[in-house]
Amino acid sequence: MTAGNNGASENDDPFAYLYRSEGGEGESSGVAPEGATVAQPGVPRTSYNQVQRVGERRPPQQGGYGYPPQQPQQQPGYDQGYAQQPPQQAQPPQYTQQQTQYTPHGGGSGGGSQGPNRKGLLIGAIAVVVAVAIGIGFAMTQGGGKKDDAKDKPSTPPSSSAPVTPSQSASAPDKFASKVVDAATLTLSGGAAQTNAMPGAKAAGGTSVGGLNAVGASATYTFEVPKDGAYTLFIRFGNVGEDAGLTLSENGKLRTGPMSMHNYTGTADWSKAWATTYVWVDLKKGSNTLALTCAPGNKCGVNLDQVWMKEGQVKK
């Protein structure tokens, strides 16, 4: 069976539509409408509805679906002197945006179901905002109160340690201690005199007081104390002979019995014969006078080097 008008009906050829021209039914009779192209036997037609192979993709033709129609370009004529007109640019396609309406699930039917749901969400959001605002206001109020209270409180908390005793809170005041005085500077009488014949004395120039072995010889020491009370008199002396001792008088009052000024080193070398003794005395505030005297019956073969005072009954 051949294409074209061979006396067979079009219905007998299932592919006859492929050879039909764009003019319509006129091709079946071999007469083409005016302005239409007559189909040629064996030549497929070219139209917008051409058969396309499976998997084959073709670029969209201008003027097809979704593209604006292409404006025909005017061919230059002889009268235009071949003046080429600029082609018109195709306008982008205009799309109409449609608004999709969302219907929440679980609501009522129709558009009226969105109203209560949206109102509920709006009320919930407003409630959250109000709760947050109330919480912030409360926090600011409480914070301000704490800040004001902090101003009235001490910067450091009171100590929880054990109570402090007076001895721990402050150290005891320093007790009175006089300067060390050379015996050569004391008031000498009754034959007592300065000498530097005995080496080992600490006084200035190595000068000590001798000549005390005569009855009535004495050395007087005048000084001041800050308050009434017990004090200790220290005496540095030298002795290279037998044990001796001088009698002490306190502010004119003579004590019974001499002080001990023994030969503690047991040597006859004056450079090694110096020692220190002490005696406790009761004094009054202010000026006081102590005298060392060779009383009758005393053995007074000693030399005096230095004297000094300390507050309290001490031994060194």
Salt bridges, closest charged atoms under 4 A:
GLU10 OE2 - ARG20 NH2 2.69
GLU27 OE2 - ARG20 NE 3.85
GLU56 OE1 - ARG53 NH1 3.73
GLU56 OE2 - ARG58 NE 3.46
GLU242 OE1 - LYS299 NZ 3.40
ASP243 OD2 - HIS262 ND1 3.71
GLU250 OE2 - ARG255 NE 2.62
ASP305 OD2 - ARG236 NH1 2.39
GLU311 OE2 - LYS227 NZ 3.06
